[in-house]
Amino acid sequence: MFRWKATAAALLAATAITLAGCSGAGGSSSSSATSGGTLTLGAVVAPQTFDPAGAQWGNASPFYQAVFDTLLLMKPNGKVEPMLASKYAYNADGTQLTLTIRSGVTFTDGSALTADVVKQNLDRFKKGTSPDASDLSDVKSITASGDTVVLTLNAPDPALLNNLSRDAGLVASAKSLTAGDLATNPVGSGPYVLDTKDTVTGTSYVYTKNPKYWDKGLQHYDKLVINVYSDATSGLNAIKSGEANAVKLINNDSLPQIQAAGWTINKNELDFEGIMLYDRGGKMNKALANVKVRQAINMAFDRPALLKAVASGYGTVTEQVFPKSSAGFDATLDGTYAYDPAGAKKLLAEAGYPHGLTIDMPTTSLLGASTFNLLAQQLANVGITVKGTDVGTNYITAQLTPKYPAAFMALEQNPDWQLIQFMLSPTATWNPFHYSDPTANALIAKIQHGDTSAVKQLNAYVVQQAWFAPLFRVQGSVATDSATSVTMLNTNAFPAIYDFTPKS
């Protein structure tokens, strides 16, 4: 299983929706979002299972947050706070995390939250089928005693706290873990309970308020409905008809219409889009091992023009994969590779390719041809021919197998260590050729052991060595009606359900 991230899910929403075959309308009309009423959300994907051991996050997160609490809570400002774990602390070298489990919490089946239940859930997730199971890969052992759970690590994991605020931290009741129907009948301690009778799998999910929830401050509604709008048109129709209070938009094509209808566009920039230069070691395409070739590719792109053409101008051009919230972000790096076709040709000649070169890349008709054509044309202008192959619904698999040395992709700009483990380290999922670089590896080791200054050095090195050709950070948008407010997360494609509130 590859580690599925929010951004890949957002880019390939069309792919996922085509495979799921979902219809857009949920058939449930929401009341106005006043206190104690119903909140109706529009999501772009449905959960594949409610079993936490197989859970996904990103655009699927609201379905899980409604039913399950997580051990820790990610706030919109990016800070991690206690949740089911009332306290947490590391030992001196960061290889042991102690969680104090909150007392007085009960699951909706009446059973109590205990340290042993938490251990069972963590063990299941680590061994489970979730695409994020690797989030606990550095956990060597998990022990429970009294009201504490201790996670002993093979090495420090700076991302562990963040991961425990996501699917790795979901906690289901002990009874439900062995009941045999957890995939469709989730039992958690969360703010809502799934109404399985009114839920239509793949289309509309209905939740009722948990009357015994331990934190009333996180319950803003009596009822929650999450409808799956399978394409941009169905989401827009839900907005126009008032069928929903908040809708995650698949794209930004209709923002003027949505705002004209009196809705608010809430935005973040979680994802970046660009060319992933996977084969930096030249195993499949010798030219990509030459840094001058990779730099020439970066210089071939007119980023502002591409942002306008591909994303209607909604986003920010960039040349780095670390986000603005990162300790390693450096605004000056975004001026490293100016659009310079002549300069790109000169670099190719210096690299030994005065007559150009050819690069194989995957395409998919599910995303349309225009983006791929634009990128191929700009590369052709400097002498690089793109040999595109339509791989259909296997677009992700074709990249991770790996079958191609480079590809257009959108990926999540995670907090520092998650990003490193996600796409930079030799074992990262989105480093499919397992490219290893001694300089980068040394910096990664420093970061793992707490040297935050090394993040900036690593970012600068990756940009200078042109590991990727980032084009822009694309705007992610959630539309809310006049009765609803939301605070966006900088770390996830979909806001936390706790951060949707009725306007007074």
N, C-alpha and C positions, 0 to 999 in steps of 0.2 A: 504494500500500500504506500502510495506517495502521500506526503504531507500536504493536504489541500488547504490553501489559504484563501482568505477573503477576497483578495484581489484577483486571483485566478478565477475564482467563482464569479466575480463581477464581470470580468471580461468575457467569460464564456457562459454567461447567463442564458444566452440564446441556445447554446449547446445543451446545457443542463435541462432547460425547459423543453426542448425538442425531445430529449430522451424520456422525460417524465410524462409528457403528453398531458399536462395539466390544462384545465380551462381557466379563464381569467376570473369570472365572476364567482363570488362566494355565496351569493344569494342571501346574505345577512346584512341588513341595513343598520347602520349604527345610529344610536341616539347622539345628541350633541354631547361633546366631551365636558360635561360638568361634573363636579365632585359627586362621586357615588354612582355615576352613569356608566356607559359603555365606551371603551376605547377600541376602535377598529383600526388595525394596522394593515398595510399592504406590503407583503414581502415578495421577493423575486424567486425564491426557491423554497421547496418544502423539505422538512427533515426526512432523511432516509430511514431513521429509526429513533425511538425515544430512549433506547438503552444507552446510558452514559458511556459505556465502554465502546460504543460505536459512534459516538456523537461527533458532529462537525461544529465549527464555530462560524465566524464571519456572518454572512447573510442568514444563516440558520440559527443564530444565537437566540433570538427572541422566543422561539418555540421552547427552548430548554430553560431559559431564565424564568419563564412563567411558572414552571413546575418545580424546578430544582434550585436550591441555593448553591452557591459556590463557597469554597473554603475562604477565599479572599474576594474583595470587591474592588474592581477597577473604577476609579472616578473619572469624570470627564477631563480633569486637569492632568491625568496620567499617573496620579498617585494611587498606590495600592493600600487599601484599608482592611481592617478585620471584617469578617462576616460570620460564617459558621465557626471559623477559628477566631476566638475573641482576642487572642494574642499570638504573636509569632516572633521568634528570635533565632538568629544564627549563632553558631559557636565562633571562636576567634578566627579560624581559617576558612570559614564559609563552607565547610563540608558536612554540616549537620544542621538541619532546620527543625526546630521544635514548635509544634502547633498546640496551643491550648484550646480544646474544643468547648464551645459555648454550652452552658448548662441551660436546661429548661426548654430546649427546642424539641418539638415532636413532629413526626411525619404525619401525613394525612391519613395513614392507616392506624394512627394511634401509638405507634412505637416511638421510642425515644432515640434521639441522636446521641451516640456514644463514640468514644475514640475508636473502639473496635469496628463500628460501622464505617467510619471514615477510612480506616485501614483496608477494609474489604473493598471499598470503592476504588481506592488508589491502586490496589493490587490488580483489580479487574481492568482498570483503564490502561495500566502499564502493559498488560498482556492482551489487550483487546484489539478490536478491529478499527478503532478510530484512526483516521488519517493523521491525527495529531498524537498518537500513542508515543511517538518519539520524544514528546515534550518531557517525559519522565525517564528518558534513556539514561541519564546520569544518576538516577536513584538506584543505589546498591541494595538498600534494605529499608523496610518500613516496619516500625514496631509501635504497638499501642500499649499504654499502661496508665491506669487511672483515667484522668481527663486529658492526657497528652498523647500526641502522635509524633514520632521522631522519624524524619527522613534522613538517612545517611547517604551521602553522595560519593561517587567515585572521584569527583573533582568539583570545584565550585561551579555553580550554574547561575549566572547573573539573571537569567530569564525565569527562574523557577517561580518566584512570587507572581509574576505576570501570568504564567501558565496556570497557576492555581486559582486565578480569577476568571479563567476560561473553561473550556470543556474538561481539562484535566482535573479541575476542582469541583466538578458536579458531584453531588452526593444524593443517592437514592436510598430508600429504606432497605434494611437487611432482608425483610420478608420478600420484597419485590425482586430482589436479586436472584431468588430461587423459585419464583412463582411461575416462570415460564412465559409470561405475557408482557414483560417489561418493554418490549419493542413497540407495543401499541397502547399499553396501559401504564404510564409512568406514575410512580409514587415518590414524591419528594417532600421537602419541607418548605417549598417556595410560596410566593404570595398568591398563587392561583392553582386551581385544580382542573385538569383537562376533562371536559364533558365529552366522553366518548360517544354518547348517543347523538349529540348534535354536530359532532365533528365529521367532516367528509374528508377522508385522507387524500392528501395531495391538492386539496382545493381550499378548504376552510376549516380552521381549528378554533374551537370555542372553549373558553376557560371561565370558571366562576371563582369568585373571591374565596380564599382560604380563611374561614372564620377564626381559626386559631393561630394565625400567623404571628410569629414572635416579634416582628418589626413593623408595626402599623404605619410607620413613616414612609415605607416603600410601597404601600398599597394606595394608589390614587384613584382606583376605579373598582366598581362592583363586578364588572364583567370585562373580559378581554376577548376580542376576536382578531385572529390573524388570517387574512385572506391571501392566497397566492395569486398574484397577477402575472400571468405567464408571458406577457410581452408588454412593450411600451404602450401599445394602444389600449389594452385592458386596464393598465394602471391609470392612464389619462382619463378613460371613461369613468373609472371609479371616482376620480377627483371631480370631474364635471357633474356627476350625478349626486355627489355628496354621500357616496356609499362608504367612504372611509374618512378617518380623521387625520391619518398620516400615511404616506406612501413612499417607500424606497423606490427611487426612479432608476430604471435600467440605463437610461441615457439622459442627456440634457437637451434633447432636440426641441422639447415643448415648454421650456422654462418661461418664455414670454406669455404663452397662453395660460399657464398655471398661475402665474403672478397676476395676470389680468382678471382671473377668476377670484382673486382675493386671498390666495394661498401664499404662505411664506416658504421660501426656499432656504433650508438649513444645509450648510455645506461643510465638508472637510476635504482634505487632500491626502487620502490614505495610500492611493495607488500611483505608481509611476508606469509609464508605457515607454517601450523602446526596443532596441535590438539586443538580444542576449547573445553575447559572443562566447558561447560555451566552450568551444574547442581551442582554448588558449594555449594548449600544449601541442597543437598541430597534429593530432592523431588521425583526424579525418580530412582536414584541410590544412595543409602545411603552411599556407600563407597566414593563417590566423595566429600562428605562433610568433609572428613578427610584430612587435609593438607598433611599428610605423604603419603597418596595414590597419591595425585596430584604430590607431589615431586618425588615419585617413578616413575610415568609415565614420568616425565621429564628426569630422569636418565636412562630410558630404551632405549633412542634413540642415535644412533651413527650419530650425525648430519653431520659431513663431508662426511661420506659414503652415507647418504641419499641425500645430495646435489648433489653428483656426479651421483647417480643412478637416481634420479628423475628429476633433472634440468641440467644434463650434466656438473655440476660443475660451472654453470654460476650463481653466487650469493655469498652471505656471510652468514655463519652460525650465528645464534643469539638465545638468550634466552629471549629477551624483545620485547614488541610490540611497544614501542616508537621508532621513527626513529632517525637516526644519527643527523638530523637537529633539533631535539627537545632539549629544555632546560633541559629535564629530562633524556636524554640519558646518560648512564654510561657504558663505555666499560668493566669495571670490572664485571658487572652483567652477561656478556656473559660467565663467568667462574663459574657460580653458580652451575650448574648441569652437572658435567662431566659424560661421558658415563660410567656407573657403574652398570651392571646387578646384581652383588652380593649385592651391596649397596641398589639397588632398592628392591630386595627380602627381605632384612633385614628391610627396612622401612615398607613394606607391612605386615610383621610379627608383627612389633611393633604396626601397626594400627589395628591389629586383623584379618589379612587375610593371615595367614601362608601358606594356601593352594591355594592362589590366588583368583581371582574374575573374573566376566564377565561384560563386558560393551557393550551395544547395540550402534551401530553406523550406519549411512546411508552410502551407496555407490552408485555409478552410473556408468553404463557401458559406458556412453558417455565419461567418462574420462579415460576409460581403467582400467584394473584390477591390473596392476603392482604396482602402488603407494599404493593402499589399501592393497595389499598382503604384501608389504615390511613393512608397518607400523604395520600390524597385527602380522607379524612374530617377530618383535623386541619386541612388547608387550608380545607376548607369551613366549619369552625367559625369562621374569621375572615373569611369572605366571598369566598374565592378558589375558584372552580370549576375543577376539573381535567377537561379534555376528553381522555380517554385513548383511544389507538388501538393495538390489538394489531398489532405489526409482525412477530410471529413470530421467525424466525431472523435477521432483519435488524436486530436491536436495536442493535448497535454501528454498523452502516452508517447507520441512520436518524439517529443522533446526529451522526456525523462528516460527513454529506453537506453541510450540516446541513439536516434537515427539521423540527426541533423547537426551540423557544426554551429549553426546560428539560427535564431528565430525571432520574430516579433512576438512580444509577450507583455502582459501587464502583471506586475507583482506588488505585493504589499510592502510598504516601507515601515518595517517593524521597529520597535525600540531596539537599541544597539545589539545586544547579545542575540535576540531572536533573529535579527537580520543576518548576523554573522553565521549563525547555525542554519539559517534558511537558504542562503545563497552564496556565501563566501568561503566557508571552511571547506577543507578537502572532502568532508563527509556530508556536506549540505545537499539536500534534495535537489535544489536548483543549481547545483554544480555537477551535472550528470556525468561529465568526463572525469570528475574527481581531481580537477586541476589543483596542484599544490605548488606553492611559492614560498621559499624560505623566509623572505622578508615579511610577507603577509602572515605567515604562520607564527613568527616571533611576536608580532604585534598582537595577534589574536590571543596568544598565551598570556601576554601582559594584561589584556582586557579581562580575560577570564579570572585573573587573580586580583582584579580591582583597580587596575591602572586606567582610569577614565581618560587620561590625556592621550593614551595610545589610540583611542577611537578616532580622533582628528587626524592622527598620522596615517592610520589605516585607510580612512576615507580619501585622503590626499593621494596616497599610493595607488589605490584602486582607480582613481580618476586619471592619474598620470600614466598608468600602465594600460588604460583603456580596456578594462575588463568587460565593460558594457558600453553601449551607446544609448544612454537614457535620452529621451526626447522631452517629456513633460510629465508633471504630476497632474493627473486628471481630477476634476472636481467630482466628488461623490455628493449626491443630493437627496435629501429627504424633504418632501413637501408636507406641510402641516396646515390644517384649516384654521379659521379664525378663532376657534374655541380651544386650540391645543398648542402647547409649547413643548419644545424639546431642546436638550443640550446635547450636542454631538460629541462623540468620542474621537480622540485622535488616534486610537489604537484598534478600531474595529469599523467594518463597513456599515453595520447597523447599530443605532444607538441602543443603550441599555433600556430595558422596558421601564426601569425605575425613573428614568430621566424624561419620560413623557408625563406631562402634568396638565390638568385643565386650567385654562385662564379664568381668572375670577371675573 
